[in-house]
């Protein structure tokens, strides 16, 4: 399931125009994928929340002390929230 979530995230990032497929790795920083554009990051967060039925990502990604900084962090969070492995 983790691999599926990663592939779905990769697809979302590429479709939003955030990065090329080759640049979307588990160690890739979310800010880097958005080209440093906070609006792209917010758009990504909204799409991920919609796609996976989760909420609260904006504070975790854009808060004063971001807890989710990489694609891998985001995959781990989704796995945790969905209760899958």
CORWOTA-V157061 format. One record per backbone hydrogen bond with DSSP energy under -0.5 kcal/mol. CO is the residue of the C=O (numbers start at 1). NH is the residue of the N-H. Records with the same first field share a line. If there is no record, write none. Layout:
CO=NH ; NH
This chain:
1=5
2=6
3=7
4=8
5=9
6=10
7=11
8=12
9=13
10=14
11=15
12=16
13=18
14=17
20=23 ; 24
21=24
23=25
25=28
26=72
28=71
29=33
30=34
31=36
32=35
34=37
36=38
37=40 ; 41
38=42
39=43
40=44
41=45
42=46
43=47
44=48
45=49
46=50
47=51
48=52
49=53 ; 54
56=60
57=61
58=62
59=63
60=67 ; 68
63=66
67=69
69=30
70=74
71=75
72=76
73=77
74=78
75=79
76=80
77=81
78=82
79=83 ; 84
